[in-house]
Every structure is written in structure tokens, then in C-alpha cells.
Amino acid sequence: MPLYTYTYAMKIKLLLTTTLFFQFSFAQKDNQTINKEVHADTASVFSPAKLTEKYSVRDMAISPAGDELFFTVLAQGSYFMSIVHCKKKGAGWTEPEMAFFSGQYSDLEPAYSPDGKKIFFVSNRPLKKGGALKDFDIWYVENKSGQWSEPQSAGTVINSEADEFYPAVTKSGNIYYTAAYPDAKGKEDIYVSEWKDGAWQKPYSLSDSVNSKTYEFNAYVSPDEDIILFSSQGREDDMGGGDLYISVKDKNNNWRKAVHLPAPVNSPGLDYCPFISFDKKTFYFTSNRSIVQRQYEPPLTIKQLTHLLEQRLNGKGNIYTMDADKIVKLAY
């Protein structure tokens, strides 16, 4: 199910409902004009570039220094994905350019290492130049003496014949990611591969405080490994398309039972791809929530329909932002 852009894309429900984040109404006037959506003050759409207003976007990563931004842009139908790059410019960002390692294959889910020297991402690129496309694996580029390397596979300990998604790397070098392996607790689990003696070790599924019998995916893990935010679909408290959950470590260094984040963070749409900035101030997440309703009375005119479909909140992916403190405190 929910990897949204690939395995997920065929299975998630794009629920056509009004969410708690947004209100939408139609004026009952002769000209039947459509009012603009009203945003709640608890979160706002993160829009670093004009293309985010028109196209579907998802996961993102801001550098530890806060001066560079990578995020994924999706083609219609999620058949092709590219990672784009912006630089900080005053209070905003430069218009995006294609990331130096992207544009040829489907690439997504960038993630910085805490020291800023590596950028991890997911790709279906072949292992050898000119080879056939592969399943989705974890790759990375490394900055050495100011120069970025060519993309390198994370290796066969982590990558397999199955898909691997959404890497999160910590100060210890441990790497957390999503996979549907035979030993998973559910249909899809969050795994960790520990970094020991200069190498990643055999991955294992996190405890049932995080993983369940259903789908867990897209885990952000803090650099100190004391906070985990992830998505899950199919739990009893799921509001519809997949929701965000949070867990923190207890005094024995074990994950506490994950807490479901309330509305308006979660919605009847798919809520996923969480990220907290390295300065711990800002929480980002992606949502496919929509202002489109299930039916309209009176029926829409063609003008209303086209206006509706041109809105930002038409079910495509948008990135949202809010105060990180408001999220983290819910876990305690």
C-alpha cells in the first residue's frame, strides 16, 4: 500500500472530502462563484517555489545549516519522480533546479546525514550504467573536500530484491527505512540497520510500539534517536487514508507506544513524509487532503469545475509546516 508514489500510488484512497484544515463553500448566487478555501491558523502550506503551487510534491529535506532544500516533484500518475534543489535566499528560496544526482531515473525521499556530508535518497536506477531499471533502493551522495560524489548504493545489507524506502540517518550512523520483508510484523514495517565497526548490520524491524499488523512507513527519526514520527494505514484510529504517529524513547531506551497525532495534523486524506528541521523548530509533513466534495447541489458549471481542479488543494500532494514543539509534546 502506502508508498504513495509507486507501490502506494495504486492503493491509497484519495478521499474527496472537506478536511479540518480547510473550509470550502459555494456561493448560492446566480453566477455560482466559488469561494476560496480558508486556512486554519494551526498550519500553513510550505511553498518554497512556484512549481509547488501547480504540481504534486511530497518528501523534503533541509540541510543541517538550514541553507539548502531538496524535495520531490511527481509527474502525473507518479510514473516519474525527480528531486529538485533550492538555496536559501533572504527570507525565501531560489527557484528550484534539478538536483545534481536526479532527472534521469525516478528519485525521491532525500535525507541529509546529521553532519551534512551525505544526502541519502531512494531511486530505481540500475546498479550499473546502462543496466535495466531496478526496484527502489537506498542510495547516497557524499561530500568530500567540497565536491559531491557520484551516487552510491547503500549496499546489499540494506538493499534487497524488495523495495526500500524513506531513509533516515542518525548521528550514530544507524539508518532507518521502510520495507515489506518476510519477517515484518505487518504488511510493511519500519526497519533499522545499525552502524557498527564501519559497516551497516543486518536490519531488524522496530518493536510493536511502532510497528503493527498493518502498514507502517515513512519514518523520520531524530539525529539522537529519541523521537520517531511515521505514517500508518489501517489502525483503528486512522482517519482515512493513512495518518501520522509519534513515539519517544523511555528511560530504558525503548520506544513508547506510538501516539496518534490529532486533527488538524491528520485528515481523511493520506498524511505522510514527516520531517523536523535540524534546529528542532519546524515540523513538516505532506498531505493529499482535498477541498473537493463528494457531491454538489446545485450541480457544478464547467467554470466551477475547472476552477476547482485548478486549486492547490485538489487532492495532490502539498507540504505543510507548523511549530515542532506542538507535535513533540503530544508524545509525552
C-alpha positions as a LaTeX table, in Angstrom:
\begin{tabular}{lrrr}
\hline
Residue & $x$ (\AA) & $y$ (\AA) & $z$ (\AA) \\
\hline
Met1 & 0.00 & 0.00 & 0.00 \\
Pro2 & 1.11 & 3.39 & 1.11 \\
Leu3 & 4.31 & 4.40 & $-0.55$ \\
Tyr4 & 2.09 & 6.79 & $-2.47$ \\
Thr5 & 4.31 & 7.39 & $-5.44$ \\
Tyr6 & 4.90 & 3.81 & $-6.55$ \\
Thr7 & 3.57 & 0.82 & $-4.61$ \\
Tyr8 & 1.35 & 3.21 & $-2.71$ \\
Ala9 & 0.06 & 5.06 & $-5.73$ \\
Met10 & $-2.18$ & 2.22 & $-6.89$ \\
Lys11 & $-3.70$ & 1.61 & $-3.48$ \\
Ile12 & $-4.21$ & 4.76 & $-1.46$ \\
Lys13 & $-7.60$ & 6.37 & $-1.25$ \\
Leu14 & $-7.74$ & 9.93 & $-2.39$ \\
Leu15 & $-10.73$ & 10.74 & $-0.25$ \\
Leu16 & $-12.77$ & 13.54 & $-1.76$ \\
Thr17 & $-13.88$ & 15.16 & 1.46 \\
Thr18 & $-13.56$ & 18.51 & 3.18 \\
Thr19 & $-10.89$ & 18.34 & 5.89 \\
Leu20 & $-10.47$ & 20.01 & 9.26 \\
Phe21 & $-7.67$ & 22.13 & 7.84 \\
Phe22 & $-9.77$ & 23.77 & 5.19 \\
Gln23 & $-13.27$ & 25.01 & 4.55 \\
Phe24 & $-14.80$ & 25.26 & 1.13 \\
Ser25 & $-18.18$ & 26.59 & 0.07 \\
Phe26 & $-20.12$ & 27.51 & $-2.99$ \\
Ala27 & $-21.98$ & 30.78 & $-3.10$ \\
Gln28 & $-25.65$ & 30.38 & $-3.79$ \\
Lys29 & $-25.71$ & 33.25 & $-6.24$ \\
Asp30 & $-26.83$ & 33.36 & $-9.82$ \\
Asn31 & $-23.28$ & 33.34 & $-11.08$ \\
Gln32 & $-22.44$ & 30.43 & $-8.71$ \\
Thr33 & $-18.93$ & 31.69 & $-7.99$ \\
Ile34 & $-16.67$ & 29.53 & $-5.84$ \\
Asn35 & $-15.18$ & 30.97 & $-2.69$ \\
Lys36 & $-11.52$ & 30.47 & $-1.87$ \\
Glu37 & $-10.56$ & 27.94 & 0.78 \\
Val38 & $-9.95$ & 29.26 & 4.29 \\
His39 & $-6.78$ & 28.08 & 6.03 \\
Ala40 & $-6.75$ & 27.29 & 9.72 \\
Asp41 & $-4.02$ & 29.03 & 11.70 \\
Thr42 & $-2.56$ & 25.79 & 13.08 \\
Ala43 & $-0.54$ & 25.00 & 9.96 \\
Ser44 & 0.33 & 26.51 & 6.63 \\
Val45 & 1.27 & 25.27 & 3.20 \\
Phe46 & 5.02 & 25.28 & 2.66 \\
Ser47 & 5.55 & 26.79 & $-0.76$ \\
Pro48 & 9.23 & 27.46 & $-1.46$ \\
Ala49 & 8.75 & 27.68 & $-5.23$ \\
Lys50 & 6.05 & 28.39 & $-7.81$ \\
Leu51 & 6.03 & 24.83 & $-9.08$ \\
Thr52 & 4.68 & 23.64 & $-5.72$ \\
Glu53 & 1.51 & 25.59 & $-6.43$ \\
Lys54 & 0.76 & 23.62 & $-9.58$ \\
Tyr55 & 2.43 & 20.23 & $-9.27$ \\
Ser56 & 2.26 & 17.44 & $-6.74$ \\
Val57 & 5.15 & 17.41 & $-4.27$ \\
Arg58 & 5.98 & 15.22 & $-1.32$ \\
Asp59 & 9.03 & 14.46 & 0.86 \\
Met60 & 11.64 & 17.11 & 1.57 \\
Ala61 & 14.92 & 17.66 & 3.39 \\
Ile62 & 16.55 & 20.86 & 4.65 \\
Ser63 & 20.29 & 20.83 & 5.31 \\
Pro64 & 21.59 & 20.93 & 8.90 \\
Ala65 & 22.71 & 24.52 & 8.28 \\
Gly66 & 19.23 & 25.38 & 7.01 \\
Asp67 & 20.55 & 26.87 & 3.77 \\
Glu68 & 19.68 & 24.19 & 1.21 \\
Leu69 & 16.45 & 22.40 & 0.39 \\
Phe70 & 15.68 & 19.25 & $-1.59$ \\
Phe71 & 12.18 & 17.99 & $-2.33$ \\
Thr72 & 10.45 & 15.59 & $-4.70$ \\
Val73 & 8.22 & 16.60 & $-7.61$ \\
Leu74 & 5.90 & 13.98 & $-9.11$ \\
Ala75 & 4.71 & 13.61 & $-12.68$ \\
Gln76 & 1.01 & 12.90 & $-13.20$ \\
Gly77 & 0.27 & 9.35 & $-12.12$ \\
Ser78 & 3.54 & 9.15 & $-10.17$ \\
Tyr79 & 5.24 & 7.33 & $-13.03$ \\
Phe80 & 8.30 & 9.54 & $-12.76$ \\
Met81 & 9.70 & 11.45 & $-9.78$ \\
Ser82 & 12.58 & 13.88 & $-9.54$ \\
Ile83 & 14.37 & 15.58 & $-6.68$ \\
Val84 & 14.86 & 19.32 & $-7.08$ \\
His85 & 17.16 & 21.69 & $-5.21$ \\
Cys86 & 16.79 & 25.23 & $-3.84$ \\
Lys87 & 19.13 & 27.50 & $-1.90$ \\
Lys88 & 18.25 & 29.93 & 0.84 \\
Lys89 & 17.78 & 33.47 & $-0.43$ \\
Gly90 & 16.86 & 36.08 & 2.16 \\
Ala91 & 13.64 & 35.00 & 3.84 \\
Gly92 & 12.80 & 32.66 & 0.96 \\
Trp93 & 14.34 & 30.24 & $-1.52$ \\
Thr94 & 15.72 & 30.36 & $-5.03$ \\
Glu95 & 13.64 & 28.84 & $-7.81$ \\
Pro96 & 14.44 & 25.12 & $-7.96$ \\
Glu97 & 16.87 & 23.41 & $-10.26$ \\
Met98 & 17.20 & 19.70 & $-10.84$ \\
Ala99 & 19.29 & 18.07 & $-8.11$ \\
Phe100 & 22.70 & 17.17 & $-9.48$ \\
Phe101 & 22.02 & 13.45 & $-8.90$ \\
Ser102 & 18.46 & 13.39 & $-10.27$ \\
Gly103 & 16.49 & 13.76 & $-13.50$ \\
Gln104 & 17.27 & 10.50 & $-15.30$ \\
Tyr105 & 15.54 & 7.92 & $-13.12$ \\
Ser106 & 12.73 & 8.04 & $-10.57$ \\
Asp107 & 14.31 & 9.58 & $-7.46$ \\
Leu108 & 12.60 & 10.60 & $-4.23$ \\
Glu109 & 12.86 & 10.91 & $-0.44$ \\
Pro110 & 16.07 & 12.90 & 0.13 \\
Ala111 & 17.54 & 12.89 & 3.64 \\
Tyr112 & 20.67 & 14.57 & 4.99 \\
Ser113 & 23.02 & 12.88 & 7.41 \\
Pro114 & 23.28 & 14.98 & 10.61 \\
Asp115 & 26.81 & 16.12 & 9.70 \\
Gly116 & 25.59 & 17.34 & 6.30 \\
Lys117 & 28.20 & 15.30 & 4.46 \\
Lys118 & 25.84 & 12.80 & 2.87 \\
Ile119 & 22.46 & 13.03 & 1.17 \\
Phe120 & 20.53 & 9.79 & 1.08 \\
Phe121 & 17.68 & 9.18 & $-1.34$ \\
Val122 & 15.63 & 6.44 & $-2.98$ \\
Ser123 & 15.94 & 5.51 & $-6.65$ \\
Asn124 & 15.07 & 2.82 & $-9.16$ \\
Arg125 & 18.31 & 3.43 & $-11.08$ \\
Pro126 & 20.32 & 0.43 & $-12.30$ \\
Leu127 & 23.31 & $-0.72$ & $-10.29$ \\
Lys128 & 25.50 & $-0.46$ & $-13.37$ \\
Lys129 & 25.41 & 2.23 & $-16.04$ \\
Gly130 & 23.28 & 1.15 & $-18.96$ \\
Gly131 & 21.60 & $-1.62$ & $-16.99$ \\
Ala132 & 17.90 & $-2.26$ & $-16.53$ \\
Leu133 & 15.85 & $-0.29$ & $-14.04$ \\
Lys134 & 15.84 & $-1.87$ & $-10.62$ \\
Asp135 & 13.35 & $-1.90$ & $-7.77$ \\
Phe136 & 13.55 & 1.05 & $-5.36$ \\
Asp137 & 16.79 & 1.06 & $-3.33$ \\
Ile138 & 18.54 & 3.46 & $-0.99$ \\
Trp139 & 21.41 & 5.47 & $-2.46$ \\
Tyr140 & 23.57 & 8.34 & $-1.27$ \\
Val141 & 25.99 & 11.01 & $-2.44$ \\
Glu142 & 28.89 & 12.12 & $-0.26$ \\
Asn143 & 30.64 & 15.47 & 0.02 \\
Lys144 & 34.41 & 15.07 & 0.05 \\
Ser145 & 36.57 & 18.20 & 0.15 \\
Gly146 & 33.71 & 20.30 & $-1.16$ \\
Gln147 & 32.85 & 18.01 & $-4.07$ \\
Trp148 & 29.84 & 15.72 & $-4.22$ \\
Ser149 & 30.45 & 12.14 & $-5.31$ \\
Glu150 & 28.52 & 10.15 & $-7.87$ \\
Pro151 & 25.51 & 8.27 & $-6.38$ \\
Gln152 & 26.48 & 5.15 & $-4.48$ \\
Ser153 & 24.24 & 2.26 & $-3.47$ \\
Ala154 & 23.84 & 1.72 & 0.27 \\
Gly155 & 24.83 & $-1.89$ & $-0.37$ \\
Thr156 & 23.33 & $-5.35$ & $-0.20$ \\
Val157 & 22.97 & $-5.46$ & 3.58 \\
Ile158 & 20.27 & $-2.80$ & 3.27 \\
Asn159 & 19.11 & $-3.05$ & $-0.35$ \\
Ser160 & 17.46 & $-6.26$ & $-1.50$ \\
Glu161 & 15.19 & $-7.63$ & $-4.21$ \\
Ala162 & 12.35 & $-5.90$ & $-2.36$ \\
Asp163 & 11.79 & $-2.13$ & $-2.27$ \\
Glu164 & 13.48 & 0.03 & 0.36 \\
Phe165 & 12.11 & 3.50 & 1.08 \\
Tyr166 & 12.40 & 6.67 & 3.13 \\
Pro167 & 15.88 & 6.61 & 4.72 \\
Ala168 & 16.57 & 8.45 & 7.98 \\
Val169 & 20.17 & 8.54 & 9.19 \\
Thr170 & 21.19 & 9.39 & 12.76 \\
Lys171 & 24.35 & 10.67 & 14.48 \\
Ser172 & 25.33 & 7.10 & 15.29 \\
Gly173 & 25.21 & 6.20 & 11.59 \\
Asn174 & 22.16 & 3.98 & 12.05 \\
Ile175 & 19.77 & 4.06 & 9.12 \\
Tyr176 & 16.00 & 3.64 & 9.46 \\
Tyr177 & 13.84 & 2.85 & 6.45 \\
Thr178 & 10.61 & 1.24 & 5.20 \\
Ala179 & 10.37 & $-2.26$ & 3.72 \\
Ala180 & 7.99 & $-5.19$ & 3.32 \\
Tyr181 & 10.27 & $-8.09$ & 4.20 \\
Pro182 & 9.11 & $-11.64$ & 5.03 \\
Asp183 & 9.88 & $-11.14$ & 8.74 \\
Ala184 & 7.81 & $-7.95$ & 9.00 \\
Lys185 & 5.34 & $-7.68$ & 11.88 \\
Gly186 & 2.74 & $-6.37$ & 9.47 \\
Lys187 & 2.28 & $-5.71$ & 5.80 \\
Glu188 & 5.05 & $-3.13$ & 5.82 \\
Asp189 & 7.43 & $-2.24$ & 8.66 \\
Ile190 & 9.99 & 0.31 & 9.72 \\
Tyr191 & 13.44 & $-1.27$ & 9.97 \\
Val192 & 16.78 & $-0.13$ & 11.34 \\
Ser193 & 20.27 & $-1.14$ & 10.25 \\
Glu194 & 22.83 & $-0.29$ & 12.93 \\
Trp195 & 26.23 & 1.13 & 12.03 \\
Lys196 & 28.95 & $-0.90$ & 13.76 \\
Asp197 & 32.63 & $-1.42$ & 13.01 \\
Gly198 & 32.41 & 0.74 & 9.90 \\
Ala199 & 29.52 & $-1.10$ & 8.28 \\
Trp200 & 25.73 & $-1.39$ & 8.39 \\
Gln201 & 24.48 & $-4.50$ & 10.10 \\
Lys202 & 21.57 & $-6.83$ & 9.28 \\
Pro203 & 18.38 & $-4.76$ & 9.59 \\
Tyr204 & 15.62 & $-5.63$ & 12.03 \\
Ser205 & 12.03 & $-4.49$ & 12.48 \\
Leu206 & 11.32 & $-1.99$ & 15.24 \\
Ser207 & 9.23 & $-3.12$ & 18.21 \\
Asp208 & 5.44 & $-3.33$ & 18.23 \\
Ser209 & 5.40 & 0.05 & 19.96 \\
Val210 & 5.97 & 1.35 & 16.44 \\
Asn211 & 5.14 & $-1.45$ & 14.00 \\
Ser212 & 1.78 & $-3.20$ & 13.91 \\
Lys213 & $-0.07$ & $-5.82$ & 11.86 \\
Thr214 & $-0.88$ & $-3.26$ & 9.21 \\
Tyr215 & 1.24 & $-0.69$ & 7.28 \\
Glu216 & 3.96 & 1.49 & 8.82 \\
Phe217 & 6.06 & 3.67 & 6.55 \\
Asn218 & 7.90 & 6.99 & 6.05 \\
Ala219 & 9.69 & 7.33 & 9.38 \\
Tyr220 & 11.52 & 10.47 & 10.45 \\
Val221 & 13.97 & 9.65 & 13.26 \\
Ser222 & 15.70 & 12.46 & 15.15 \\
Pro223 & 19.52 & 12.62 & 14.98 \\
Asp224 & 19.73 & 11.50 & 18.64 \\
Glu225 & 17.23 & 8.66 & 18.03 \\
Asp226 & 14.88 & 9.83 & 20.76 \\
Ile227 & 11.90 & 10.75 & 18.54 \\
Ile228 & 10.26 & 8.88 & 15.70 \\
Leu229 & 7.44 & 10.18 & 13.51 \\
Phe230 & 5.89 & 7.85 & 10.96 \\
Ser231 & 2.78 & 7.08 & 8.95 \\
Ser232 & 0.49 & 4.10 & 9.35 \\
Gln233 & $-2.60$ & 3.00 & 7.50 \\
Gly234 & $-5.29$ & 0.64 & 8.76 \\
Arg235 & $-5.18$ & 1.23 & 12.52 \\
Glu236 & $-8.41$ & 1.70 & 14.44 \\
Asp237 & $-7.77$ & 5.43 & 14.89 \\
Asp238 & $-6.80$ & 6.01 & 11.25 \\
Met239 & $-8.89$ & 8.90 & 9.95 \\
Gly240 & $-8.96$ & 7.57 & 6.42 \\
Gly241 & $-6.02$ & 7.45 & 4.05 \\
Gly242 & $-3.12$ & 6.90 & 6.45 \\
Asp243 & $-2.16$ & 9.01 & 9.49 \\
Leu244 & 0.91 & 10.29 & 11.32 \\
Tyr245 & 2.05 & 8.87 & 14.67 \\
Ile246 & 4.81 & 9.79 & 17.12 \\
Ser247 & 6.84 & 7.85 & 19.68 \\
Val248 & 9.69 & 8.78 & 22.03 \\
Lys249 & 12.24 & 6.72 & 23.94 \\
Asp250 & 11.62 & 5.84 & 27.59 \\
Lys251 & 14.28 & 5.79 & 30.33 \\
Asn252 & 15.29 & 2.28 & 29.25 \\
Asn253 & 15.90 & 3.46 & 25.69 \\
Asn254 & 12.84 & 1.65 & 24.36 \\
Trp255 & 10.21 & 3.19 & 22.12 \\
Arg256 & 7.00 & 4.10 & 23.94 \\
Lys257 & 3.69 & 3.09 & 22.41 \\
Ala258 & 3.13 & 5.40 & 19.45 \\
Val259 & 0.60 & 8.21 & 19.81 \\
His260 & $-1.82$ & 9.15 & 17.04 \\
Leu261 & $-1.50$ & 12.81 & 16.11 \\
Pro262 & $-4.87$ & 14.55 & 16.23 \\
Ala263 & $-6.56$ & 16.73 & 13.67 \\
Pro264 & $-5.74$ & 19.10 & 12.18 \\
Val265 & $-2.39$ & 17.36 & 11.57 \\
Asn266 & $-4.12$ & 14.18 & 10.43 \\
Ser267 & $-7.00$ & 14.29 & 8.00 \\
Pro268 & $-9.25$ & 11.97 & 5.96 \\
Gly269 & $-6.56$ & 12.05 & 3.25 \\
Leu270 & $-3.09$ & 10.49 & 3.31 \\
Asp271 & $-0.77$ & 12.29 & 5.78 \\
Tyr272 & 2.86 & 11.24 & 5.48 \\
Cys273 & 6.54 & 12.16 & 4.93 \\
Pro274 & 7.25 & 13.82 & 8.32 \\
Phe275 & 10.42 & 15.83 & 8.94 \\
Ile276 & 11.69 & 18.09 & 11.74 \\
Ser277 & 14.30 & 20.72 & 10.92 \\
Phe278 & 17.73 & 20.23 & 12.47 \\
Asp279 & 17.22 & 23.28 & 14.68 \\
Lys280 & 14.15 & 21.45 & 16.09 \\
Lys281 & 11.87 & 24.40 & 15.44 \\
Thr282 & 9.77 & 23.37 & 12.46 \\
Phe283 & 7.71 & 20.29 & 11.68 \\
Tyr284 & 6.98 & 19.47 & 8.04 \\
Phe285 & 4.67 & 16.85 & 6.59 \\
Thr286 & 2.91 & 16.05 & 3.33 \\
Ser287 & $-0.83$ & 15.60 & 2.86 \\
Asn288 & $-3.14$ & 14.76 & $-0.02$ \\
Arg289 & $-6.14$ & 16.39 & 1.66 \\
Ser290 & $-8.64$ & 17.94 & $-0.67$ \\
Ile291 & $-11.34$ & 20.58 & $-0.79$ \\
Val292 & $-13.26$ & 18.54 & $-3.36$ \\
Gln293 & $-16.59$ & 17.25 & $-2.09$ \\
Arg294 & $-18.43$ & 14.03 & $-2.93$ \\
Gln295 & $-21.39$ & 15.80 & $-4.48$ \\
Tyr296 & $-22.65$ & 19.29 & $-5.25$ \\
Glu297 & $-26.09$ & 20.83 & $-5.11$ \\
Pro298 & $-26.80$ & 22.56 & $-7.39$ \\
Pro299 & $-24.57$ & 20.81 & $-9.96$ \\
Leu300 & $-21.29$ & 22.47 & $-10.90$ \\
Thr301 & $-20.91$ & 24.50 & $-14.01$ \\
Ile302 & $-17.91$ & 23.85 & $-16.24$ \\
Lys303 & $-16.41$ & 27.11 & $-14.98$ \\
Gln304 & $-16.75$ & 25.97 & $-11.39$ \\
Leu305 & $-15.32$ & 22.56 & $-12.17$ \\
Thr306 & $-12.22$ & 23.90 & $-13.88$ \\
His307 & $-11.72$ & 26.44 & $-11.09$ \\
Leu308 & $-11.99$ & 23.67 & $-8.52$ \\
Leu309 & $-9.49$ & 21.43 & $-10.28$ \\
Glu310 & $-7.01$ & 24.29 & $-10.54$ \\
Gln311 & $-6.95$ & 24.82 & $-6.78$ \\
Arg312 & $-3.90$ & 23.84 & $-4.79$ \\
Leu313 & $-6.00$ & 21.60 & $-2.52$ \\
Asn314 & $-7.37$ & 19.31 & $-5.19$ \\
Gly315 & $-6.00$ & 16.06 & $-3.76$ \\
Lys316 & $-2.42$ & 16.45 & $-4.97$ \\
Gly317 & 0.45 & 16.33 & $-2.50$ \\
Asn318 & 1.29 & 19.52 & $-0.62$ \\
Ile319 & 3.87 & 20.08 & 2.11 \\
Tyr320 & 2.65 & 21.69 & 5.34 \\
Thr321 & 4.55 & 23.27 & 8.20 \\
Met322 & 3.92 & 24.07 & 11.84 \\
Asp323 & 5.68 & 24.54 & 15.17 \\
Ala324 & 7.58 & 21.36 & 16.08 \\
Asp325 & 7.02 & 21.85 & 19.83 \\
Lys326 & 3.29 & 21.42 & 19.33 \\
Ile327 & 3.90 & 17.99 & 17.85 \\
Val328 & 6.64 & 16.61 & 20.10 \\
Lys329 & 4.82 & 17.43 & 23.35 \\
Leu330 & 1.95 & 15.16 & 22.28 \\
Ala331 & 4.20 & 12.14 & 22.70 \\
Tyr332 & 4.72 & 12.66 & 26.43 \\
\hline
\end{tabular}
